[in-house]
């Protein structure tokens, strides 16, 4: 059993910052790539950023100069630091990771956290 719990969303004014966290717990053997997705209202869920187990990052161009993805392997946690937030960043943000347990490698999703950027 693996649990993947997100935190850190909320309401922020344009130009503000938020840090999202997503922590995995349970019978985990290894965590490979970790990712953040977002789903704006009425739109599809899209990849925002990813980070490998070695710390290699990939961030979409639309947020590359404002968002930072990081991970703490000792805590099985991935972070998304979001700076200079804009109203178009409003979305439900989901974490995702490829996790190896005794049954093999499975993709796990967090429950989602709402980020609202508004004045």
DODOPA-841754 format. One record per residue: residue number from 1; residue in three letters; x, y, z of N, C-alpha, C, CB in turn. Coordinates in steps of 0.001 Angstrom, whole numbers. Each point is the difference from the previous one (the first is absolute). Glycine has a CB too. Layout:
residues N
{NUM, ALA, {X, Y, Z}, {X, Y, Z}, {X, Y, Z}, {X, Y, Z}}
...
end
This chain:
residues 119
{1, UNK, {846, -1187, 0}, {-846, 1187, 0}, {876, 1229, 0}, {-1830, -1220, 1211}}
{2, UNK, {1534, 2133, -2138}, {727, 1263, -99}, {-998, 1135, 88}, {1821, -1052, -1407}}
{3, UNK, {-1481, 2046, 2200}, {-785, 1220, 50}, {847, 1152, -513}, {-1353, -870, 1946}}
{4, UNK, {686, 1791, -2645}, {708, 1101, -642}, {-825, 1243, 328}, {998, -1462, -1911}}
{5, UNK, {-546, 2265, 2858}, {-811, 1064, 565}, {572, 1364, -355}, {-673, -1518, 1866}}
{6, UNK, {-172, 2362, -2436}, {403, 1343, -403}, {-382, 1032, 1055}, {-252, -670, -2396}}
{7, UNK, {997, 1772, 2377}, {-336, 1129, 853}, {573, 1270, -606}, {-43, -1482, 2044}}
{8, UNK, {-458, 2621, -1584}, {607, 1266, -364}, {-795, 878, -945}, {2082, -1136, 351}}
{9, UNK, {-3213, 673, -842}, {-790, 839, -889}, {-722, 1097, 756}, {-273, -1935, -1517}}
{10, UNK, {-433, 2779, 757}, {-759, 1057, 635}, {-255, 1153, -932}, {962, -670, 2150}}
{11, UNK, {-1391, 1771, -1548}, {-293, 1223, -736}, {1178, 959, 149}, {-2499, -303, 355}}
{12, UNK, {2950, 842, -1464}, {1130, 925, 27}, {-255, 1114, -999}, {1591, -1844, 685}}
{13, UNK, {-1081, 3014, -396}, {-148, 1127, -925}, {989, -119, -1156}, {-786, 1457, 1894}}
{14, UNK, {451, -862, -3030}, {969, 7, -1117}, {1346, 554, 452}, {-1885, 281, -1637}}
{15, UNK, {2934, -948, 1190}, {1345, 377, 410}, {496, -715, 1235}, {-444, 2165, -1000}}
{16, UNK, {-442, -2856, 1674}, {370, -699, 1219}, {647, -1344, -270}, {-1851, 1155, 1134}}
{17, UNK, {2150, -1865, -39}, {676, -1289, -87}, {-728, -1042, 845}, {2193, 1169, -393}}
{18, UNK, {-2040, -2398, -15}, {-487, -1144, 769}, {995, -1138, -182}, {-2440, 710, -269}}
{19, UNK, {2508, -1583, 1279}, {789, -1215, -135}, {-902, -1190, 272}, {2126, 1196, 690}}
{20, UNK, {-2209, -2057, -1686}, {-752, -1235, 144}, {942, -1125, 427}, {-1664, 765, -1747}}
{21, UNK, {1131, -1660, 2564}, {754, -1172, 431}, {-831, -1246, -255}, {1221, 1350, 1752}}
{22, UNK, {-538, -2442, -1979}, {-691, -1272, -199}, {887, -1093, 579}, {-1201, 832, -2103}}
{23, UNK, {693, -1496, 3131}, {793, -986, 724}, {-579, -1394, -180}, {651, 1749, 1664}}
{24, UNK, {217, -2673, -2006}, {-400, -1402, -154}, {373, -778, 1253}, {291, 143, -2503}}
{25, UNK, {-1160, -1056, 2868}, {277, -844, 1168}, {-564, -1390, -245}, {-40, 2007, 1542}}
{26, UNK, {549, -2951, -773}, {-473, -1367, -137}, {1144, -942, -307}, {-2201, 851, -775}}
{27, UNK, {1864, -1961, 179}, {980, -1047, -292}, {725, 316, -1308}, {-1412, -1704, 1227}}
{28, UNK, {2281, 2709, -1178}, {682, 503, -1189}, {1399, -580, -96}, {-1340, 2110, 113}}
{29, UNK, {1657, -2649, -1261}, {1362, -485, -232}, {832, 1078, -685}, {-847, -2367, -167}}
{30, UNK, {300, 2977, -884}, {711, 1057, -716}, {-1017, 956, -616}, {1951, -1551, -481}}
{31, UNK, {-1536, 2793, 315}, {-801, 976, -736}, {825, 476, -1178}, {-1260, 725, 2089}}
{32, UNK, {716, -831, -3249}, {706, 415, -1215}, {-395, 1425, -342}, {83, -2380, -845}}
{33, UNK, {-571, 2642, -372}, {-375, 1365, -370}, {-1186, 494, 834}, {844, -424, -2330}}
{34, UNK, {-766, 1693, 2690}, {-1100, 674, 704}, {-416, 1198, -840}, {838, -755, 2299}}
{35, UNK, {-2119, 1058, -2294}, {-510, 1029, -912}, {-1115, 811, 660}, {601, -1453, -1963}}
{36, UNK, {-802, 2625, 1426}, {-1165, 826, 329}, {-787, 253, -1283}, {1218, 1102, 1955}}
{37, UNK, {-2526, -1272, -1842}, {-938, 318, -1064}, {-948, 1070, 534}, {166, -2347, -1017}}
{38, UNK, {-870, 2989, 104}, {-1063, 899, 409}, {-1169, -87, -970}, {1684, 1525, 1060}}
{39, UNK, {-2850, -1249, -510}, {-1232, -59, -791}, {-808, 1252, 272}, {-22, -2531, 57}}
{40, UNK, {52, 3493, -982}, {-823, 1201, 162}, {-1479, -356, -146}, {1879, 1439, -889}}
{41, UNK, {-2755, -578, 1349}, {-1437, -273, -106}, {-417, -229, -1452}, {-391, 1387, 2053}}
{42, UNK, {-281, -2499, -2300}, {-514, -295, -1323}, {1023, -429, -1024}, {-1712, 1589, 523}}
{43, UNK, {2944, -1816, -83}, {1068, -376, -931}, {621, -1337, 388}, {460, 2424, -430}}
{44, UNK, {421, -2914, -406}, {626, -1283, 273}, {1150, 160, 988}, {-654, -798, -2284}}
{45, UNK, {1072, -320, 2821}, {1129, -24, 913}, {1301, -51, -810}, {-1402, -1160, 1784}}
{46, UNK, {2291, 2071, -1499}, {1253, 96, -743}, {1211, -63, 930}, {-1179, 1354, -1741}}
{47, UNK, {2258, -1875, 1216}, {1251, -56, 746}, {579, 1404, 192}, {435, -2307, -915}}
{48, UNK, {31, 2584, 2115}, {649, 1276, 309}, {1505, -189, 156}, {-2101, 804, 1126}}
{49, UNK, {2489, -1811, -358}, {1424, -196, 278}, {243, -1437, 429}, {249, 2418, 662}}
{50, UNK, {966, -2875, -900}, {397, -1329, 430}, {1421, 7, 519}, {-1559, -1001, -1657}}
{51, UNK, {1866, 13, 2497}, {1352, -113, 539}, {344, -1477, 151}, {-217, 2222, 1215}}
{52, UNK, {1388, -2591, -1688}, {430, -1394, 95}, {543, -291, 1393}, {523, -24, -2460}}
{53, UNK, {-252, -1236, 2720}, {551, -389, 1295}, {1402, 577, 208}, {-1365, -2101, -87}}
{54, UNK, {2038, 2449, -1014}, {1334, 625, 86}, {-72, 1513, 99}, {908, -1896, -1307}}
{55, UNK, {-2123, 2449, 1231}, {-152, 1444, 135}, {-14, 767, -1309}, {1097, -244, 2148}}
{56, UNK, {-1183, -441, -3261}, {-100, 675, -1290}, {-1426, 496, -178}, {1837, -1442, -989}}
{57, UNK, {-1963, 2721, 664}, {-1320, 618, -56}, {-413, 337, -1427}, {389, 916, 2279}}
{58, UNK, {-1684, -841, -2454}, {-590, 398, -1276}, {-1247, 818, 324}, {902, -2072, -1232}}
{59, UNK, {-914, 3313, 775}, {-1112, 900, 320}, {-532, 574, -1308}, {981, 573, 2290}}
{60, UNK, {-2292, -522, -2427}, {-574, 508, -1239}, {349, 1465, -184}, {-1867, -1654, 175}}
{61, UNK, {1962, 2069, -1422}, {475, 1349, -312}, {-867, 1089, 611}, {927, -900, -2101}}
{62, UNK, {-2233, 653, 2198}, {-912, 1043, 467}, {253, 410, 1452}, {-1680, -879, -1600}}
{63, UNK, {2339, 35, 2370}, {261, 328, 1412}, {1472, -119, 362}, {-2287, -786, 543}}
{64, UNK, {3124, 562, -1517}, {1401, -339, 243}, {742, 1058, 803}, {-39, -1271, -2109}}
{65, UNK, {-303, 2539, 1924}, {710, 1066, 712}, {-655, 344, 1329}, {730, 897, -2193}}
{66, UNK, {-1779, -1613, 2553}, {-732, 330, 1234}, {-143, -1166, 961}, {-1219, 1676, -1305}}
{67, UNK, {1229, -2893, 808}, {-230, -1191, 837}, {1292, -792, 156}, {-2400, -107, -767}}
{68, UNK, {2547, -499, 1932}, {1147, -863, 279}, {-514, -1307, 581}, {1523, 1996, 396}}
{69, UNK, {-1037, -3109, -931}, {-341, -1307, 555}, {1218, -544, 723}, {-1695, -443, -1834}}
{70, UNK, {1453, -169, 2978}, {1082, -586, 781}, {-537, -1220, 736}, {1137, 2256, 262}}
{71, UNK, {-217, -3065, 243}, {-427, -1181, 751}, {968, -251, 1140}, {-1060, -993, -2057}}
{72, UNK, {523, 349, 3078}, {809, -445, 1128}, {-178, -1507, 66}, {-241, 2217, 1295}}
{73, UNK, {1230, -2937, -1763}, {-128, -1451, -80}, {-87, -646, 1381}, {1260, 64, -2147}}
{74, UNK, {-643, 540, 3129}, {-62, -555, 1351}, {-1407, 90, 578}, {2389, 633, 335}}
{75, UNK, {-3156, 344, -810}, {-1367, 194, 492}, {-1043, -474, -1011}, {809, 1946, 1341}}
{76, UNK, {-378, -2505, -2466}, {-937, -443, -1051}, {-963, 1116, -391}, {167, -2346, 864}}
{77, UNK, {365, 3542, -1002}, {-832, 1177, -209}, {468, 777, -1228}, {-446, 124, 2472}}
{78, UNK, {-536, 367, -3218}, {275, 882, -1124}, {-660, 1343, 274}, {152, -1956, -1615}}
{79, UNK, {516, 3010, 1166}, {-463, 1360, 239}, {-177, 730, -1330}, {1165, 32, 2242}}
{80, UNK, {-2059, 947, -2229}, {-112, 920, -1123}, {-56, 1410, 577}, {-1210, -1725, -1465}}
{81, UNK, {2280, 2460, 1263}, {46, 1400, 417}, {-515, 843, -1148}, {1961, -408, 1564}}
{82, UNK, {-3006, 1157, -1310}, {-639, 809, -1041}, {134, 1467, 371}, {-1634, -1857, -552}}
{83, UNK, {2304, 2611, -288}, {228, 1415, 229}, {-669, 838, -1084}, {2165, -541, 1138}}
{84, UNK, {-2339, 1804, -843}, {-601, 934, -971}, {-1261, -587, -611}, {2266, 936, -501}}
{85, UNK, {-3134, -1400, 1363}, {-1198, -684, -473}, {-923, 927, -766}, {180, -1534, 1926}}
{86, UNK, {-847, 950, -2917}, {-913, 726, -874}, {-1385, -634, 85}, {1902, 638, -1549}}
{87, UNK, {-2941, 116, 1215}, {-1345, -594, 28}, {-105, -1267, -849}, {-917, 2283, 368}}
{88, UNK, {1667, -2353, -1455}, {-73, -1192, -848}, {675, -1217, 612}, {-56, 1506, -1947}}
{89, UNK, {706, -1345, 3077}, {542, -1148, 733}, {-1060, -673, 866}, {2234, 1110, 4}}
{90, UNK, {-3416, -504, 60}, {-1076, -579, 786}, {-362, -1379, -537}, {-866, 2299, 532}}
{91, UNK, {893, -3286, 346}, {-239, -1383, -414}, {12, -899, 1235}, {1058, 430, -2273}}
{92, UNK, {-1492, -1654, 2073}, {267, -1040, 984}, {1343, -628, -383}, {-2509, -453, 434}}
{93, UNK, {3403, 403, 529}, {1335, -542, -242}, {85, -1410, 580}, {1009, 2327, 39}}
{94, UNK, {-470, -3237, -835}, {116, -1403, 384}, {1462, -433, -52}, {-2326, -459, -868}}
{95, UNK, {2754, -273, 1866}, {1304, -636, -81}, {-169, -1436, -498}, {885, 1464, 1875}}
{96, UNK, {184, -1968, -2424}, {-12, -1337, -595}, {1404, -569, 112}, {-1886, 604, -1608}}
{97, UNK, {1981, -1888, 1860}, {1332, -613, 88}, {-72, -1469, -374}, {658, 1628, 1793}}
{98, UNK, {439, -2111, -2316}, {160, -1425, -295}, {698, -635, 1200}, {123, 401, -2537}}
{99, UNK, {-834, -1293, 3210}, {481, -538, 1267}, {87, -1519, -70}, {-1005, 1950, 1225}}
{100, UNK, {2138, -2458, -772}, {160, -1458, 49}, {-346, -504, 1402}, {1799, 88, -1791}}
{101, UNK, {-2688, -1053, 1833}, {-326, -710, 1232}, {280, -1478, -238}, {-1775, 1718, 671}}
{102, UNK, {1380, -2548, 241}, {267, -1429, -152}, {-747, -602, -1178}, {374, -135, 2444}}
{103, UNK, {-1389, 855, -2936}, {-792, -529, -1117}, {452, 546, -1351}, {-1916, -224, 1559}}
{104, UNK, {2906, 1101, -1567}, {476, 559, -1252}, {-84, 1511, -15}, {-698, -2076, -1136}}
{105, UNK, {819, 2666, -59}, {-7, 1456, -159}, {-1395, 472, -418}, {2456, -28, -627}}
{106, UNK, {-2983, 990, 1350}, {-1339, 533, -259}, {48, 1509, 57}, {-1079, -2060, 957}}
{107, UNK, {262, 2700, -1786}, {-140, 1446, 77}, {-1032, 375, 1043}, {648, 203, -2402}}
{108, UNK, {-265, 679, 3312}, {-906, 440, 1061}, {-290, 1487, -174}, {897, -1769, 1582}}
{109, UNK, {-2123, 2156, -1222}, {-435, 1394, -85}, {-357, 520, 1386}, {-848, -377, -2342}}
{110, UNK, {1164, 1641, 2555}, {-509, 673, 1170}, {-1464, 356, -205}, {2289, 892, 513}}
{111, UNK, {-2902, -388, 554}, {-1433, 269, -31}, {-330, 1319, -694}, {-220, -1305, 2100}}
{112, UNK, {1234, 2108, -2361}, {-223, 1297, -626}, {-138, 1098, 1040}, {-1099, -1140, -1919}}
{113, UNK, {1648, 2297, 1585}, {-131, 1159, 876}, {-329, 1222, -850}, {1630, -991, 1678}}
{114, UNK, {-2590, 1772, -1228}, {-469, 1153, -767}, {940, 1190, 201}, {-2381, -813, 212}}
{115, UNK, {2785, 1396, -1315}, {746, 1259, 18}, {-828, 1037, -743}, {2255, -1197, 96}}
{116, UNK, {-2570, 2283, 602}, {-785, 1069, -593}, {794, 1291, 81}, {-2166, -1145, 624}}
{117, UNK, {2376, 1759, -1781}, {742, 1259, -60}, {-986, 1092, -389}, {2188, -1171, -631}}
{118, UNK, {-2472, 2035, 1580}, {-1007, 1017, -222}, {199, 1158, 965}, {-1601, -1748, -814}}
{119, UNK, {1247, 2935, 362}, {56, 1167, 882}, {-1354, 232, 655}, {1791, 1024, -1436}}
end
